[in-house]
Amino acid sequence: MSGSTRRRFLEQSAAVGLGLSLGAGLPGRAFAANDKISVACIGVRGRGNSVMNSFAAEQDCEVTHICDVRESVRMQRGAEMEQKTGKKPKLVNDYRTLLDDDSIDAFMVATPDHWHAMLTIEGCLAGKDVYVEKPASHNILEGKTAVAAARKKQRMVQMGTQIRSAPFLREAVEYVRGGALGKVIYGKAWETSRNGTVHLAPDGKPPRGLDYHIWQGPAPERPFNPSVVGSAWRWLFDYGTGDLGNDGVHRIDYCRHVMGLEGMPQTINCAGGMLFFNDDQQWPDTMLVSYEYPGKVLQYEMRLWSKPKLFGATEGAAVYGENGWVLITNRGWKAYDADGKVVREGQSDIGQRAHIRNFLDAVRSRKRETLNQEIYSGHVSTVMCHAGNISWRTGKKLRFDAKTETFDDREANKYLGREHRKGFELPEIV
């Protein structure tokens, strides 16, 4: 019996003796009622700080490690967490030091997009459960590998599209799937806003206190640029996924969820481009993407230069049936009959605390099916964003094979993945 096998056997035996549950025999630490789940938070500058504090607010959870490549950020967040909870987390620069730490139960990942899948994969392979911000990956192959790693190690992995756990969305789903709209065929998701321009500063040297080597990670080597590392990474091919993967993933996700589209689309076709801005960003500012399913169509519209709203919302989704339609925004929903009269509506918060609670409950129970946005579902919504971007880059309508996760076009398949920088190679899951 190997050391790890013996350790697992002893843990399971002890759990049985104490009356604890390991959740249908899946590997994972047995938690007593008063045990706290230990979470290492990776990437805590902006969005990550908000999510980290939501974890810390849960009574059965403790943020034990803070990992960020910026020394000033991790020191500030560590001091804030100590003031808030009375305990100072361990401050870590290199995430790799967390992998073999058996005291850590889960990772929270809120880094730039090019790190999302890699940290999910490495976390799963190290036996950690993972809560990862959207999008789930930088490209389709990374996302596919993350799903494989989660399955191989039987990890609980949740993508941070938090509206999946909002009460109002659950109401909308029940209303539509209950047949109130009759046959549902068409859905439309959108983003409309006036974004700012993106102008890169000259390249320079990394400032003291920033580990630029780790920040780059699997992305191609390039000189340090303060604008890129600051926030412009989102709009560049090597690091981000454009606004389709940034904001669109939310709206596409809840549109397809309400429509009952749980699998991959069959065909993807995108029109658009950089039609308004003349700056340094590489991803489009205008997109109209059509996703075809058997008997149903979902469209996504993006206008990053346009102030007019759709249905009074800068971002949202509309789902149409033969007897009416439903409007979904980030905090509520309304159902209209065939004459345009509001017949049902509801509102709630966006679901962030509930989404994290849902993840923590699954970490305890080891029941993957209880996750509201389990990694494969998050991967589907993320693939839809990648596929829309690839259709735009190739200028082609593409057919997607859900089994192989490849396109029917050689040029499109070149964008499925990329070569990772030495030292940050993509693992092969067998």
N, C-alpha and C positions, 0 to 999 in steps of 0.2 A: 504494500500500500504506500503510495507516494505521500510526501508531506502535506501537499494541498488536499489530497483525497482524505487522508487521516484527519486533518483539521476540519474538513467539511463534515466527516462522519461524527466527530466529537461534538461539533456545533449542533448537528441535527439530533443527536442522542440527548444532549443537554436540553434542547428545545422541547423534545417530547417529555422529558422528565419534569420540566417546569410548566407544561401545559401551554407552550407557545406555538404559534403557527408560522411555518415557512411558506405557506401559500402553494398548495398543490405540488409540493416537492420541488419547486423551482429554487435555484441557488440564491442565497441572499441571507443577510444577517437576521437572526430571530430577534424581534423587538418585544420587550415587555411593555406593559401599558405606560410606564413612566420613563422608558428609554427615549432619548432624543436622537433624531436623525441628524447625522453630521454632514454638512454641506460645504464644499469648497467652491467659492464663487470666482469665476475666471472672466475678467473683463468687467470692470466696475466703474467706468468713468461716467457714462451717461445713463442709457437705458439699463445697463447692468446694475447701477446703483439702486434704481427703483425696484427692480426685480429682487435684488439681494435683500432690501429692506422688507419686502413682502414675505420672503422666506423667514427672516428674523422675527417677524411678527407672529409666526405660528408657534404656539407654546411647546409643541413636540419636536421642534427643529432648532438646531444651533449652527450658526455660521462659524465654522472652526478655522477656515483658511480663506484668505483673500489673495488672489493671484492677479497681478497686472504688470505689464511691462514698463509702466511708468512708476518710478519710485515715489514721486510726490503724490500720485493718486492712491497708491496702496497704503501709504502712510496716513494720508488724510482719512481714507475710508476706515482704516483700522482704528484710528482714534475716535471716529464717529460711532463705530460699532461698539467700542468699549464703553463710551459714554451712554449709549442707548441700552446695552444689555448688561454692563458690568464685567464683561469678559472681552479681552482683546484677542482677536483671531491671530493665527500665525500669518505673517506676511511673506509672500512668495513671489519671486520674479519669474522663474522657469516652471511652467506647468508640469514638466517631466518629473519634478521632485514629488509631485502629488500621486503619481501613478502607483507606486509601491507602498503608499501609506495606508495600512489596513484600518486606520481609525476613520477614514473618510468613506461615507456611504454613497454620496452622490455629488455630481458636478452640476453647477449652474453655469451655462456658457452664454456670454453676451458680448463677444468680441466682434470685430469686423467679419463680414460674410465669408471671407476666404479661409477662416479658421473654424467655422461652425461644424462642418462634417468631420474634420480631422480630430477635433477635441471630443466629439461624440464617439468616433471610432476608437480612439485610444482610451477613452474613459471606459467604454464597454469592454474592451479587451483586458483592461485592468480590473474588471469586476465592479465598476461603479455604475449606478443608475445615472441618467443624464436628463436635465431640463435644458433644452437648447432653444435660443431665440430663433425667430424666423429670419431668412429662409433657412431650410434645413441643410443646405449645401451651397457651394459655389458653382457646381456643375452636376450633371446627371450621374456620372460615374461615382463621384464622391458620395452622393446621396444613396445610391444603390448599395455601395459598400457599407455605409452607416447602418442601413437596414439589416444587411447580412451580419454585421458585427453584433447588433442588438439581438438578433435571433440566435446566433451561435452561442452567445454568453447568457442568453435569457435575461436580458436587462430591461428594466422599465425606462423607456425613453419617451419624453413628451416634448413636442414642439410648442413654442410660446405664442401661438395664435390664440390669445387668451379669450377671445369672444366665443370660442367653442364652449366655454364653461359659463357664459353669461345666461342668466335665467330667461331674458327676453328672446334669445336665439332658440332656446329649447322650445319655447312657446310657438315661435314661428314654424319650426320644423314639425311639431306635432300638428299644427293647423294645416299645413300644406300636405303632409303625408297622410293626414286623415281624410283627404279627398275633398276638402272644401272648395278648391279651385277647379275641380274636375281634372281632366288630362293636362299635365304640365309639360310644355314642349320647349319653352324659351326662357333664358335668363340673361340678364345684363349686369355687369359689375363695372364700376368706374372710379376714376380719380380725376378731379378737376381743381386746379389751383395755379397760382402764379409763383413759380419757384424763382429763386435767385440765380444769378449767373455763377459759373464756376471758372475761376481764373487761378492757375497754379503759380505759386511763387517760384523763384529760381531754386534749383537744387542746392543743397548745402551739406553740412555735417550734422549727424544726430546730436541732439543736446545731451548734456550729462544727465544721467538718471533715466534714460530711455534705452531699452534693449531692442535696438532696431533689427538685429538679426532674428530674434524670435518674432517680432512684429511681422516681418516679411513672411516667415514660415514657409509654406509650400509655394508661394507666389514666385514668379521669376525675379531674379536679382535685378535691382535698379538702385540708383543713387537715392539717398534720403531726400525727401521733399516735405517741407513742413505742412504744405497744404494737403498733400495726399494723406499723411499720417493724421492730420487734424480731423478732416471730415470728407475731403474730396474723394477719398478711396471709393465711396459708394457709387460714384459716377464713372469709374474707370473699369475696363474689362478685366484687369488682372486681380481685382480685389472685390468688387461689388457685382450686383446683378441688376443695376438700374432701378428705376422706380417700380418696374414690374415686379421685381423680387423684393423690393423694400416695402411698399404700401400695397401694391396690387395683390400680393399673396394673401393678405387678409380678406380683401373683398372677393377675390376669386374663390377663396376657401369657403366663406359662409354662403356664397351664391350656390356653389355646387352642393354644399351640405343640405341646404333647404330643398334643392331640386332632387336630392337623393342620388347624386352622381358620386359614388364612392370609389370608382376605378379611374384608370387612365383614359384620356380622350383618344379617339381613333385618328382624327386628323386635326392639324393645326395650320392656320393661315394668318399671317400678319401683314398689315399695311401700315406704313408710317415712316418715321425717321427723325433726324434732327432738322426740324422745319422752322423753328422759331429762334432758338438761341444760336449764337455764333461765338462759342467760347471753348473751353478745354474739356468739357465733358464728352464722353464717347457714346453713352447709351442714348436712345431716342428720347425726345421730348413729346412725341406724338405717336400713339399706337392704337390700332384697332385690331384686336386679335379674336379670331373665331375658333372655337373648339367644338368639334362635332362628336357626338355620342350616338349610339343607336337610337334613333327617334327623338333626339334632343340636341339643342344647340345652346352653348353658353358663349357670350361675347364679353370682351373686356375693352373698355375705352379709357385711354389716358390722354389728358391734355394738361401738360405742366406749365402752360403759358396762358391759360384761359380762366378768367375770373368767374364767368357765369356758372351757376350750379345746375345740377340735374335734380329735379324733384325737391329742390330746396336743400340739397346736401352736396358738399364738396366731394364726398366719397360714400359709396353705398352699393346696393344691389337691388334689382327688381326681378321678381320671378313671376312669369305669366302662365296662367292656365286658361282653359276654355270658359270658365265662369267668373273670372276675376284675376286679381293680381296682388302681390305682396311687396311692399317696400321695406327694405332692411337698411338701417344705418348702424353706426357704431354703438348706439345706446338704446335702440328701440326698433319697433316694427309696426306696420299698419297693414291691414288687409282691406282691400277694396272689392266691391262686387262689380258685376258687369256694367253697371251704370255709373261707376266712379264714387259710390258712397262708401265711407269708412264703416266697416262692420265689426272689426276687432282691432285692438292695438295693445301694446305693452311696452314698458320701459324698465331698464335696470342699469346697474353699473356695467363696466366693460368686462368684468369677470376675472380680473387678474388674481385677486386673492383666492377665488374659487378654483381657478386653474392650477394654482400652486398647491392648494389643498388636495385637489384631485390627484396630482402627482405624488404627493407625500403619502396619501392613502394607498396608492398602488405600490409604492416602495415597501410599505408594511405588509400588504396582503399578498404581493407577488402575483396579482391578477392583471395581466396585460390588457385584457378586454375591458377593464373599467376605466382606462385612460380616455379622456375626451378628445385628445389629439395625439394618439400614439404615432410613433415615428413613421410607420408606413403611410398613414393618412397624411401626415405632414409632408412626407416625400412626394405624394401625388400632387398636392397643391404646389409644391416647389418645382416639380418637373413641369407643370403647366407653365410656370413662369419661364423656366429655362427654354422650353420648347417654343414659346412665343418669341423669345429673344433670338433663338436659332432660326426660326422662320424669317424673321426680319433680316438677320445677317446673310442668309442665303437668298432671300427674295423668292422663296418657293413655298407652295403649299405642301405640307409634309404629312406622311402617314406614320403613325407610331405603333410599334409592336410592344404591347404591355408585358409580354413574357420575357423578351430579350432586352427590353428597354433600349431599343435602337430605332433609327428611322429607315425609311425606304430610299434614302438618298446618301450617296457617298460623301458629298460635301458637308451635309448636315451632321453626319456621324463624326466628322473631325472635331466637332464642338462638344461631343459627349463628355470628354474629360480633358486633361492636359498633363504634361510632364511636370512632376513636382520637383522642387529645388532639392538638391542633395542634402540629406539629413532629415528631410521631412517627407519622405516617400509615402505614397498611398499603400497601405498594407493590402495584401491579397487574402481574402477570407475563404478558407476551404473547409 
